[in-house]
Amino acid sequence: MQKLLIATTNAHKLQEIKELIKDLSLGVVSPKDINKHGQAEETGKTFEENARLKAQYWGEKTGLLTLAEDSGLEIDALGGKPGIYSARYSEGSDSDRTSQILKEMKNIPEGKRSARYCEVVALYNPLTKEIKTFEGISEGKITTKPDGGNGFGYDPIFYSFDLKKTFAEASMEEKNQISHRGKAFNKVKEYLVKKPLK
């Protein structure tokens, strides 16, 4: 069975991605599973650039078909922040970063709280050294307080227009059907089914 490396050390992301691609006949592994360590430098200025950097780094390091993604939350009232810095927007935990956003949004009225989650997945082919990218976007808004106990990151304060609730109030199955990650990985699956690697 062909191995597919998911280039992430984030256990939550890995779980979501495995669920999204479970119907592909690929042996999914993470760097930890194959005892590989390292860190791609995320020096890109866009989600796509960072996803490409990570896919190439891990693909070259392991010689495996590699999927890497970069994603984040863009808030219109904050000029697109936290954007590519979503995972490191402030020190501490997910909860600390969520609190920081709510603090910065404190005086922003209901109609001006629009936001979106963006995702770019990069697929590195070790045979051709080519990288293909796939994008997904979820539109929504920032709530005034956290709601829900599921998900991770900014999910408790991201109200999805598709789901009519926050990502953290949704089950993983619900979230995966309409999320930025779900949309991007549906495109990945379509591509891999049409163009299986030899």
ChimeraX commands (.cxc) that place a marker at each C-alpha (Angstrom):
marker #1 position 0.00,0.00,0.00 radius 0.5
marker #1 position 1.26,3.46,-0.92 radius 0.5
marker #1 position 2.23,5.52,2.13 radius 0.5
marker #1 position 1.02,9.09,2.54 radius 0.5
marker #1 position 2.83,11.33,5.00 radius 0.5
marker #1 position 0.70,13.97,6.71 radius 0.5
marker #1 position 3.26,16.62,7.59 radius 0.5
marker #1 position 1.93,17.87,10.91 radius 0.5
marker #1 position 2.77,17.48,14.58 radius 0.5
marker #1 position -0.64,18.86,15.60 radius 0.5
marker #1 position -2.61,15.86,16.93 radius 0.5
marker #1 position -6.00,17.58,16.40 radius 0.5
marker #1 position -5.23,18.38,12.76 radius 0.5
marker #1 position -3.91,14.87,12.17 radius 0.5
marker #1 position -7.12,13.35,13.55 radius 0.5
marker #1 position -9.31,15.58,11.35 radius 0.5
marker #1 position -7.24,14.87,8.23 radius 0.5
marker #1 position -7.23,11.10,8.82 radius 0.5
marker #1 position -11.01,11.21,9.12 radius 0.5
marker #1 position -11.28,13.25,5.90 radius 0.5
marker #1 position -9.21,10.85,3.80 radius 0.5
marker #1 position -10.10,7.54,5.45 radius 0.5
marker #1 position -11.73,6.20,2.26 radius 0.5
marker #1 position -8.50,6.52,0.22 radius 0.5
marker #1 position -6.50,3.31,-0.02 radius 0.5
marker #1 position -3.32,4.86,1.37 radius 0.5
marker #1 position -1.27,4.04,4.45 radius 0.5
marker #1 position -1.43,7.33,6.34 radius 0.5
marker #1 position 1.53,8.15,8.59 radius 0.5
marker #1 position 2.77,11.20,10.48 radius 0.5
marker #1 position 6.43,12.19,11.02 radius 0.5
marker #1 position 6.16,10.83,14.56 radius 0.5
marker #1 position 4.91,7.44,13.27 radius 0.5
marker #1 position 8.08,6.97,11.21 radius 0.5
marker #1 position 10.37,8.51,13.83 radius 0.5
marker #1 position 11.26,11.56,11.75 radius 0.5
marker #1 position 11.89,14.87,13.44 radius 0.5
marker #1 position 12.41,18.37,12.17 radius 0.5
marker #1 position 10.65,21.62,11.43 radius 0.5
marker #1 position 10.10,23.29,8.09 radius 0.5
marker #1 position 10.75,27.01,8.27 radius 0.5
marker #1 position 7.46,28.79,7.64 radius 0.5
marker #1 position 8.96,31.84,5.96 radius 0.5
marker #1 position 6.19,32.25,3.38 radius 0.5
marker #1 position 3.93,35.28,3.26 radius 0.5
marker #1 position 0.82,33.30,2.29 radius 0.5
marker #1 position -0.89,30.07,3.31 radius 0.5
marker #1 position 0.09,28.57,-0.05 radius 0.5
marker #1 position 3.78,29.44,0.30 radius 0.5
marker #1 position 3.94,27.91,3.78 radius 0.5
marker #1 position 2.07,24.77,2.72 radius 0.5
marker #1 position 4.49,24.32,-0.19 radius 0.5
marker #1 position 7.53,24.82,2.06 radius 0.5
marker #1 position 6.30,22.19,4.51 radius 0.5
marker #1 position 5.35,19.68,1.81 radius 0.5
marker #1 position 8.71,19.99,0.07 radius 0.5
marker #1 position 10.68,19.82,3.32 radius 0.5
marker #1 position 9.01,16.63,4.53 radius 0.5
marker #1 position 8.71,15.09,1.07 radius 0.5
marker #1 position 12.43,15.46,0.41 radius 0.5
marker #1 position 13.29,14.33,3.93 radius 0.5
marker #1 position 11.25,11.11,3.73 radius 0.5
marker #1 position 10.89,10.35,0.01 radius 0.5
marker #1 position 7.17,9.80,0.61 radius 0.5
marker #1 position 4.06,11.19,-1.02 radius 0.5
marker #1 position 3.49,14.12,1.33 radius 0.5
marker #1 position 0.54,16.30,2.26 radius 0.5
marker #1 position 1.15,19.53,4.16 radius 0.5
marker #1 position -1.31,22.26,4.92 radius 0.5
marker #1 position -1.32,25.78,6.19 radius 0.5
marker #1 position -4.47,27.37,7.46 radius 0.5
marker #1 position -5.68,30.23,9.57 radius 0.5
marker #1 position -8.36,32.69,10.47 radius 0.5
marker #1 position -8.71,36.00,8.64 radius 0.5
marker #1 position -10.77,38.67,10.40 radius 0.5
marker #1 position -11.84,41.64,8.29 radius 0.5
marker #1 position -12.07,44.11,11.18 radius 0.5
marker #1 position -8.46,43.28,12.14 radius 0.5
marker #1 position -7.14,43.79,8.60 radius 0.5
marker #1 position -6.94,40.06,7.91 radius 0.5
marker #1 position -5.22,39.12,11.15 radius 0.5
marker #1 position -4.26,36.68,12.60 radius 0.5
marker #1 position -3.88,35.14,9.10 radius 0.5
marker #1 position -0.71,33.09,8.61 radius 0.5
marker #1 position 0.21,33.79,12.24 radius 0.5
marker #1 position -2.98,32.18,13.60 radius 0.5
marker #1 position -1.19,29.38,15.48 radius 0.5
marker #1 position 1.32,31.79,17.03 radius 0.5
marker #1 position -0.70,34.99,17.31 radius 0.5
marker #1 position -0.02,35.27,21.03 radius 0.5
marker #1 position 1.84,33.27,23.65 radius 0.5
marker #1 position 0.13,30.41,25.46 radius 0.5
marker #1 position -2.70,28.05,24.61 radius 0.5
marker #1 position -5.55,28.05,22.07 radius 0.5
marker #1 position -7.69,29.54,24.80 radius 0.5
marker #1 position -5.22,32.40,25.32 radius 0.5
marker #1 position -5.24,33.20,21.59 radius 0.5
marker #1 position -9.03,33.07,21.50 radius 0.5
marker #1 position -9.17,35.49,24.45 radius 0.5
marker #1 position -6.73,37.82,22.70 radius 0.5
marker #1 position -8.95,37.98,19.59 radius 0.5
marker #1 position -12.08,38.63,21.68 radius 0.5
marker #1 position -10.24,41.43,23.49 radius 0.5
marker #1 position -9.21,43.05,20.21 radius 0.5
marker #1 position -12.78,42.67,18.87 radius 0.5
marker #1 position -14.48,43.99,22.01 radius 0.5
marker #1 position -15.80,47.19,20.43 radius 0.5
marker #1 position -16.54,45.78,16.97 radius 0.5
marker #1 position -20.33,45.74,16.29 radius 0.5
marker #1 position -22.24,42.64,15.16 radius 0.5
marker #1 position -22.36,43.58,11.48 radius 0.5
marker #1 position -18.59,44.12,11.24 radius 0.5
marker #1 position -17.36,40.82,12.67 radius 0.5
marker #1 position -17.01,38.91,9.39 radius 0.5
marker #1 position -14.22,36.34,9.18 radius 0.5
marker #1 position -13.14,33.26,7.28 radius 0.5
marker #1 position -11.03,30.20,7.80 radius 0.5
marker #1 position -8.62,29.59,4.90 radius 0.5
marker #1 position -6.82,26.37,4.09 radius 0.5
marker #1 position -4.24,25.47,1.46 radius 0.5
marker #1 position -3.10,21.86,1.11 radius 0.5
marker #1 position 0.11,21.08,-0.78 radius 0.5
marker #1 position 0.74,17.60,-2.19 radius 0.5
marker #1 position 4.38,16.68,-2.91 radius 0.5
marker #1 position 5.02,13.88,-5.39 radius 0.5
marker #1 position 8.41,12.26,-4.66 radius 0.5
marker #1 position 8.57,10.75,-8.17 radius 0.5
marker #1 position 8.26,14.01,-10.09 radius 0.5
marker #1 position 9.17,16.51,-7.31 radius 0.5
marker #1 position 6.02,18.41,-8.29 radius 0.5
marker #1 position 3.75,20.16,-5.80 radius 0.5
marker #1 position 0.01,20.58,-6.38 radius 0.5
marker #1 position -2.09,22.88,-4.19 radius 0.5
marker #1 position -5.76,22.81,-3.19 radius 0.5
marker #1 position -7.72,25.56,-1.40 radius 0.5
marker #1 position -10.75,25.66,0.86 radius 0.5
marker #1 position -12.52,28.62,2.51 radius 0.5
marker #1 position -15.25,28.77,5.19 radius 0.5
marker #1 position -17.12,32.03,5.70 radius 0.5
marker #1 position -18.44,33.12,9.07 radius 0.5
marker #1 position -18.09,35.67,11.83 radius 0.5
marker #1 position -16.46,36.09,15.22 radius 0.5
marker #1 position -18.77,35.59,18.20 radius 0.5
marker #1 position -18.64,37.73,21.35 radius 0.5
marker #1 position -17.86,34.75,23.60 radius 0.5
marker #1 position -16.64,31.16,23.17 radius 0.5
marker #1 position -19.32,28.51,22.52 radius 0.5
marker #1 position -18.93,24.73,22.33 radius 0.5
marker #1 position -16.42,22.20,23.57 radius 0.5
marker #1 position -15.33,20.48,20.35 radius 0.5
marker #1 position -12.65,21.34,17.80 radius 0.5
marker #1 position -9.52,23.34,18.53 radius 0.5
marker #1 position -7.85,26.66,17.79 radius 0.5
marker #1 position -10.36,29.45,17.22 radius 0.5
marker #1 position -13.31,27.07,16.70 radius 0.5
marker #1 position -15.20,28.26,19.83 radius 0.5
marker #1 position -15.42,31.84,18.50 radius 0.5
marker #1 position -15.92,31.10,14.79 radius 0.5
marker #1 position -19.62,31.04,13.89 radius 0.5
marker #1 position -20.05,29.20,10.59 radius 0.5
marker #1 position -22.66,30.60,8.20 radius 0.5
marker #1 position -23.07,27.09,6.73 radius 0.5
marker #1 position -23.62,25.33,10.06 radius 0.5
marker #1 position -25.45,28.17,11.87 radius 0.5
marker #1 position -23.29,27.49,14.95 radius 0.5
marker #1 position -19.66,27.68,15.97 radius 0.5
marker #1 position -17.23,25.04,14.77 radius 0.5
marker #1 position -16.76,24.05,18.42 radius 0.5
marker #1 position -20.51,23.35,18.73 radius 0.5
marker #1 position -20.35,20.99,15.73 radius 0.5
marker #1 position -19.38,17.33,15.69 radius 0.5
marker #1 position -16.25,16.44,13.73 radius 0.5
marker #1 position -18.46,14.90,11.05 radius 0.5
marker #1 position -20.52,18.10,10.69 radius 0.5
marker #1 position -17.45,20.31,10.65 radius 0.5
marker #1 position -15.61,18.16,8.11 radius 0.5
marker #1 position -18.53,18.35,5.67 radius 0.5
marker #1 position -18.31,22.12,5.26 radius 0.5
marker #1 position -15.06,23.33,6.80 radius 0.5
marker #1 position -12.19,24.97,4.93 radius 0.5
marker #1 position -10.18,21.80,5.58 radius 0.5
marker #1 position -13.01,19.55,4.38 radius 0.5
marker #1 position -13.37,21.54,1.15 radius 0.5
marker #1 position -9.64,21.48,0.42 radius 0.5
marker #1 position -9.29,17.77,1.17 radius 0.5
marker #1 position -12.28,16.89,-1.03 radius 0.5
marker #1 position -10.29,18.41,-3.90 radius 0.5
marker #1 position -7.21,16.42,-2.84 radius 0.5
marker #1 position -9.22,13.20,-2.85 radius 0.5
marker #1 position -10.70,13.90,-6.29 radius 0.5
marker #1 position -7.20,14.50,-7.63 radius 0.5
marker #1 position -5.71,11.34,-6.09 radius 0.5
marker #1 position -8.57,9.17,-7.33 radius 0.5
marker #1 position -8.17,10.50,-10.89 radius 0.5
marker #1 position -4.37,10.47,-10.89 radius 0.5
marker #1 position -3.14,7.63,-8.67 radius 0.5
marker #1 position 0.64,7.56,-8.29 radius 0.5
marker #1 position 2.47,4.63,-9.79 radius 0.5
marker link #1:1,2 radius 0.2
marker link #1:2,3 radius 0.2
marker link #1:3,4 radius 0.2
marker link #1:4,5 radius 0.2
marker link #1:5,6 radius 0.2
marker link #1:6,7 radius 0.2
marker link #1:7,8 radius 0.2
marker link #1:8,9 radius 0.2
marker link #1:9,10 radius 0.2
marker link #1:10,11 radius 0.2
marker link #1:11,12 radius 0.2
marker link #1:12,13 radius 0.2
marker link #1:13,14 radius 0.2
marker link #1:14,15 radius 0.2
marker link #1:15,16 radius 0.2
marker link #1:16,17 radius 0.2
marker link #1:17,18 radius 0.2
marker link #1:18,19 radius 0.2
marker link #1:19,20 radius 0.2
marker link #1:20,21 radius 0.2
marker link #1:21,22 radius 0.2
marker link #1:22,23 radius 0.2
marker link #1:23,24 radius 0.2
marker link #1:24,25 radius 0.2
marker link #1:25,26 radius 0.2
marker link #1:26,27 radius 0.2
marker link #1:27,28 radius 0.2
marker link #1:28,29 radius 0.2
marker link #1:29,30 radius 0.2
marker link #1:30,31 radius 0.2
marker link #1:31,32 radius 0.2
marker link #1:32,33 radius 0.2
marker link #1:33,34 radius 0.2
marker link #1:34,35 radius 0.2
marker link #1:35,36 radius 0.2
marker link #1:36,37 radius 0.2
marker link #1:37,38 radius 0.2
marker link #1:38,39 radius 0.2
marker link #1:39,40 radius 0.2
marker link #1:40,41 radius 0.2
marker link #1:41,42 radius 0.2
marker link #1:42,43 radius 0.2
marker link #1:43,44 radius 0.2
marker link #1:44,45 radius 0.2
marker link #1:45,46 radius 0.2
marker link #1:46,47 radius 0.2
marker link #1:47,48 radius 0.2
marker link #1:48,49 radius 0.2
marker link #1:49,50 radius 0.2
marker link #1:50,51 radius 0.2
marker link #1:51,52 radius 0.2
marker link #1:52,53 radius 0.2
marker link #1:53,54 radius 0.2
marker link #1:54,55 radius 0.2
marker link #1:55,56 radius 0.2
marker link #1:56,57 radius 0.2
marker link #1:57,58 radius 0.2
marker link #1:58,59 radius 0.2
marker link #1:59,60 radius 0.2
marker link #1:60,61 radius 0.2
marker link #1:61,62 radius 0.2
marker link #1:62,63 radius 0.2
marker link #1:63,64 radius 0.2
marker link #1:64,65 radius 0.2
marker link #1:65,66 radius 0.2
marker link #1:66,67 radius 0.2
marker link #1:67,68 radius 0.2
marker link #1:68,69 radius 0.2
marker link #1:69,70 radius 0.2
marker link #1:70,71 radius 0.2
marker link #1:71,72 radius 0.2
marker link #1:72,73 radius 0.2
marker link #1:73,74 radius 0.2
marker link #1:74,75 radius 0.2
marker link #1:75,76 radius 0.2
marker link #1:76,77 radius 0.2
marker link #1:77,78 radius 0.2
marker link #1:78,79 radius 0.2
marker link #1:79,80 radius 0.2
marker link #1:80,81 radius 0.2
marker link #1:81,82 radius 0.2
marker link #1:82,83 radius 0.2
marker link #1:83,84 radius 0.2
marker link #1:84,85 radius 0.2
marker link #1:85,86 radius 0.2
marker link #1:86,87 radius 0.2
marker link #1:87,88 radius 0.2
marker link #1:88,89 radius 0.2
marker link #1:89,90 radius 0.2
marker link #1:90,91 radius 0.2
marker link #1:91,92 radius 0.2
marker link #1:92,93 radius 0.2
marker link #1:93,94 radius 0.2
marker link #1:94,95 radius 0.2
marker link #1:95,96 radius 0.2
marker link #1:96,97 radius 0.2
marker link #1:97,98 radius 0.2
marker link #1:98,99 radius 0.2
marker link #1:99,100 radius 0.2
marker link #1:100,101 radius 0.2
marker link #1:101,102 radius 0.2
marker link #1:102,103 radius 0.2
marker link #1:103,104 radius 0.2
marker link #1:104,105 radius 0.2
marker link #1:105,106 radius 0.2
marker link #1:106,107 radius 0.2
marker link #1:107,108 radius 0.2
marker link #1:108,109 radius 0.2
marker link #1:109,110 radius 0.2
marker link #1:110,111 radius 0.2
marker link #1:111,112 radius 0.2
marker link #1:112,113 radius 0.2
marker link #1:113,114 radius 0.2
marker link #1:114,115 radius 0.2
marker link #1:115,116 radius 0.2
marker link #1:116,117 radius 0.2
marker link #1:117,118 radius 0.2
marker link #1:118,119 radius 0.2
marker link #1:119,120 radius 0.2
marker link #1:120,121 radius 0.2
marker link #1:121,122 radius 0.2
marker link #1:122,123 radius 0.2
marker link #1:123,124 radius 0.2
marker link #1:124,125 radius 0.2
marker link #1:125,126 radius 0.2
marker link #1:126,127 radius 0.2
marker link #1:127,128 radius 0.2
marker link #1:128,129 radius 0.2
marker link #1:129,130 radius 0.2
marker link #1:130,131 radius 0.2
marker link #1:131,132 radius 0.2
marker link #1:132,133 radius 0.2
marker link #1:133,134 radius 0.2
marker link #1:134,135 radius 0.2
marker link #1:135,136 radius 0.2
marker link #1:136,137 radius 0.2
marker link #1:137,138 radius 0.2
marker link #1:138,139 radius 0.2
marker link #1:139,140 radius 0.2
marker link #1:140,141 radius 0.2
marker link #1:141,142 radius 0.2
marker link #1:142,143 radius 0.2
marker link #1:143,144 radius 0.2
marker link #1:144,145 radius 0.2
marker link #1:145,146 radius 0.2
marker link #1:146,147 radius 0.2
marker link #1:147,148 radius 0.2
marker link #1:148,149 radius 0.2
marker link #1:149,150 radius 0.2
marker link #1:150,151 radius 0.2
marker link #1:151,152 radius 0.2
marker link #1:152,153 radius 0.2
marker link #1:153,154 radius 0.2
marker link #1:154,155 radius 0.2
marker link #1:155,156 radius 0.2
marker link #1:156,157 radius 0.2
marker link #1:157,158 radius 0.2
marker link #1:158,159 radius 0.2
marker link #1:159,160 radius 0.2
marker link #1:160,161 radius 0.2
marker link #1:161,162 radius 0.2
marker link #1:162,163 radius 0.2
marker link #1:163,164 radius 0.2
marker link #1:164,165 radius 0.2
marker link #1:165,166 radius 0.2
marker link #1:166,167 radius 0.2
marker link #1:167,168 radius 0.2
marker link #1:168,169 radius 0.2
marker link #1:169,170 radius 0.2
marker link #1:170,171 radius 0.2
marker link #1:171,172 radius 0.2
marker link #1:172,173 radius 0.2
marker link #1:173,174 radius 0.2
marker link #1:174,175 radius 0.2
marker link #1:175,176 radius 0.2
marker link #1:176,177 radius 0.2
marker link #1:177,178 radius 0.2
marker link #1:178,179 radius 0.2
marker link #1:179,180 radius 0.2
marker link #1:180,181 radius 0.2
marker link #1:181,182 radius 0.2
marker link #1:182,183 radius 0.2
marker link #1:183,184 radius 0.2
marker link #1:184,185 radius 0.2
marker link #1:185,186 radius 0.2
marker link #1:186,187 radius 0.2
marker link #1:187,188 radius 0.2
marker link #1:188,189 radius 0.2
marker link #1:189,190 radius 0.2
marker link #1:190,191 radius 0.2
marker link #1:191,192 radius 0.2
marker link #1:192,193 radius 0.2
marker link #1:193,194 radius 0.2
marker link #1:194,195 radius 0.2
marker link #1:195,196 radius 0.2
marker link #1:196,197 radius 0.2
marker link #1:197,198 radius 0.2
view
